[in-house]
Amino acid sequence: MPPGSSEKVVSVHNDISKVLFSEQDLANRVREIGENITADYAEVAGEAGIVVISVLRGGAVYTCDLIRCIDMPLEVDFMAVSSYGSGVKSSGVVRILKDLATDIRGRHVIVAEDIIDSGLTLKYLLEMLQSRGPASLAVAGLLRKDVPNQADIDCRYVGFECPDEFIVGYGLDYAEHYRNLPYIGVLKPEIYQ
């Protein structure tokens, strides 16, 4: 809102019923994941380092924090995907909107995923990336939602197990809003129903 405007300021914090993971919780856990990645890949990755792939848009905030906690050479690249479905649930049918600029053949690759929900989109993405011949392929998921019938995905690094609630913040959105919250919270039902 421009300075001098008389409109009331609306706070996105008011739409949150409870905070699940605080800003400090997130910072601590992301640092731990970064330290684990550093320890696990320091010897095998060599001078070329690793490639960290962020899945846009939700994964951007997490990825940016994560790469600053990895103490070794790395490249970062971004993919944008669209999965077709009902709009709330993924069907696993994926369209690549932005592909990698980096050649991952023979490289150690870590996919930084903000949330593993149904896992269908991520499963497709991992199969597609594996076909490009990386030396290794791992997932560093910030959140793994506790949902029935989740796709079987080997997630090497998991930040938090998460209840099956409508969550936003720290990159996660509802209708492109709330990504800027510094924590992850539960959105009030009246906002999305």
N, C-alpha and C positions, 0 to 999 in steps of 0.2 A: 504494500500500500504506500503510495507516495507520501512523503512528509507533509503534514498539514491537512491530511485527509480526515474527515470526521467519521468515517466508517469504523465500526467496531472490529478490533483485531480478533481473528478466529485462531484458536490454538488447536493443532492436530492432537495434542496430548489429551484433550478432553474426550476424544473418541476411543480411548484405550481403557478397557475394563481392569486389566492388571498387567504388570510387567512380569514376563517370564525370565528374561535374561537381561540383567542390567548392563550398562555401558562398561562397567568394570569387569563383570563376568565375561563379556565378549572379548575385551582386550586381553584378559588373562588366558583364556582358552585359545584364542588365535595365536598368541605368543607361544603357547605350549605346542600347538600344531606345527608352527614354523620351526621351533627347535627340534621337534621329532623328525621333520622332513630333512633338516640340515644334517642331523646325525645319521639318518638312513641313507642319504644320497651323497654325502661328502666324498666318499671314496670311489663310488661307482660312476659318478657323473663326470669326473675329470674337469678339464679346463672348459669344455663346452657347457658344463652345467646342465640345468634342467629347463624344461619348457613348462610354464604354468599357463593353463588355458582357463579363462574365465568365460562362463556362460552368461551372456547379457540378457536382461539388464540387471536382474536381481543379484547376480554374483559379483558385480563390479565393486561394491563397497567392501565386501569380505575379501576379495582378491587383492585389492589395494593394500589393505591392512596386513594380509597374510604375507605378501611378497616382501614387505619391509621387515618381517620377522624371520626370513630365511637368509642365513648367512653363508651364501655361496653364489657362484655365477648362475644367472638365470635369465631367461627370456620370458616375456609375458605376451600372450596373444589373446584375442577375443573371438568368440563365436556368438552369433545370434540365431536362435532357432524359434520356430513357431510350431506348436503342436496343435493339431486339430482335435476337437472334441466338443463337449457341451459348453465350454467356456469356463467351467469350474473344475472339471476333471479332464485329464489328458487321455487321449486315445492311444498315444504312442506313435501316431502317424506324424512324422516330423518333416518340416520344410526348412532348409538352411537359408537363412536370410543374410548372414554374413559369415563367410568361411575364413579359415586361418590364412594368414599371410606367410606363416612359418612352415617350412618343410620339417615334419617331425620324424621322418624316416631315420631309424637308428638312434633316436633321442629318447631320454627318459622324460616322460610326460606325466604331469599331474593335472587333473581336471578339478578346478576349485568350484564346487557347486554350493550354492547358498542353502538349498533345502532339497532333500530327497523325500518326495511325497509318494506318488504312485510308483515312481522310478521308471516308468515306461519311456519317457523322453530321454532320460539319461542312459538307459540301456541301449536304445537305438544309437545315441551319440557315441557311446563307447565302442559299439560294434563297428561303426563307420570309422572312428579314429584308429582302431586296431587294424583295419584293412590297409592303413597307410604305413604300416611297418615300423612302429616305434620300438625302441629297445625294451621299454617297459611302459605300462600304462596304469596309473593309480588314481583313485578318487580321494579328495580331501573335502568331505562334506561338512559344512558348519552345523546343519541340523538334519536329523533323521527323524521323520514323523512316524509316530506309532499308528499305522493304518493297516487294515486288513488287505491281504492280497497284494502286498508291495512286491514289485519285481525283485528278483534275486540279484542283488548287486553287491560285489565285494568292495566295500568302502574301507580303504586302508586307514583313513583318519576320519574320525567323527567327533565333532565339537560337542554336541549335546543331543541326547535323545529328547524328542519333543512330543508333547501330547497332541492329539488330533483336534486342534482348535484353529480358528481363523486368525492367523498371526500376521503382523506387519512390523516394519521397522528394520533398520540396518540393511537397507536394500530391498527388503520384501515390501510389496505394494498391494493395495487394493485400488483398482482403476487408476493406476499410476500415481497415487498419493501415498504418503506415509514412508516412503523410502528414506527420507531424511531423519527419521527418528534415530537417536543414538543408541537405543535399546530395542529389544524385541518384545512386543506386547500383544495381548489378545484384543482384537477389535470388537467393540460392542456390537452385538447382533443387529441392533436397529440401524446401523450404518449400512450393512450389506443386504439386509432382507427386504 
